[in-house]
Amino acid sequence: MLDLSTIPEEVRLARGEYATVRAAHEDAKKSLQMLCGSLSSTASQVLRRMQPDNDDVPDSVEALIAGARNTLVLMESCTTEIEALAKQRAALKPKAWSK
């Protein structure tokens, strides 16, 4: 069994901070994955809608395009958060795991 009292308190605190930031970083990357999937899905829906059967007139894609624009805004925000969390994580790693 590991005796936690042998690990300095500042190291335990740094490891807790690192773990917290790491979890937030992983969650943000999962969010970006979902947003990328949504954008890809929208592109497929636009293409499908523009190719109706039997020479029919295509339905409007205005709402789909607006949704895609919103998804891009969310992706931009998410990537900014991921970059910041990655920097924070990198700064904490030496404090938490120095040998």
CORQUIWO-V933754 format. One record per residue. SS is DSSP state (helix for helix, strand for strand, loop for the rest). OMEGA is omega as a letter, one per 20 degrees, with the letter a starting at -180 (NA if undefined). D_FIRST is the distance of its C-alpha to the first C-alpha in Angstrom with 2 decimals. Layout:
{{SS OMEGA D_FIRST} {SS OMEGA D_FIRST}}
//
This chain:
{{loop a 0.00} {loop r 3.77} {loop a 6.39} {helix a 9.13} {helix r 11.71} {helix r 11.87} {loop a 13.21} {loop a 16.86} {helix a 18.13} {helix r 20.77} {helix r 18.39} {helix r 16.44} {helix r 19.95} {helix r 21.26} {helix r 18.56} {helix r 19.44} {helix r 23.08} {helix a 22.71} {helix r 21.10} {helix r 23.91} {helix r 26.61} {helix r 25.34} {helix r 25.56} {helix r 29.04} {helix r 30.06} {helix r 29.17} {helix r 31.02} {helix r 34.00} {helix r 34.19} {helix r 34.24} {helix r 37.02} {helix r 38.96} {helix r 38.63} {helix r 40.20} {helix r 42.93} {helix r 43.78} {helix r 44.11} {helix r 46.35} {helix r 48.55} {helix r 48.88} {helix r 49.82} {helix r 52.42} {helix r 54.01} {helix r 54.40} {helix r 55.91} {helix a 58.40} {helix a 59.49} {helix a 59.87} {helix a 61.88} {loop r 64.19} {loop a 65.05} {loop r 66.55} {loop r 68.34} {loop r 72.12} {loop r 73.04} {loop r 71.86} {loop a 71.37} {loop r 67.68} {loop r 65.95} {loop r 64.90} {loop a 61.56} {helix a 61.72} {helix r 58.89} {helix r 56.70} {helix r 57.36} {helix r 56.65} {helix r 53.32} {helix r 52.50} {helix r 53.40} {helix r 51.05} {helix r 48.27} {helix r 48.91} {helix r 48.65} {helix r 45.30} {helix r 44.15} {helix r 45.24} {helix a 43.30} {helix r 40.18} {helix r 40.39} {helix r 40.79} {helix r 37.63} {helix r 35.72} {helix a 36.99} {helix r 36.00} {helix r 32.47} {helix r 32.10} {helix r 33.27} {helix r 30.97} {helix r 27.97} {helix r 29.08} {helix a 29.48} {helix a 25.99} {helix a 24.21} {helix r 24.70} {helix a 23.47} {helix a 20.28} {helix r 19.50} {loop r 21.36} {loop NA 20.28}}
//
